[in-house]
């Protein structure tokens, strides 16, 4: 490991340049069908990296479901689409992970 930063948002950089980055998005009180900009702690060298994530959603009566998606990405950031309908509950988070060089 060449460098790292731990916490809710962090990264690990290996000596060959491979990077693992992670974070938490909180969609509480954001508008439905909007995007959030997420800036990486460390830039990737190319856009050939993978982003995956899992979301938590506090189901409420009348909910039609919850979703999120990556809509755009560069070497330094990505945009996360907010498909959560009822954000007032405070349980709408995405735990994301990005890996690549």
Order of alpha helices (4+ residues) and beta strands (2+ residues): beta-beta-beta-beta-beta-beta-beta-beta
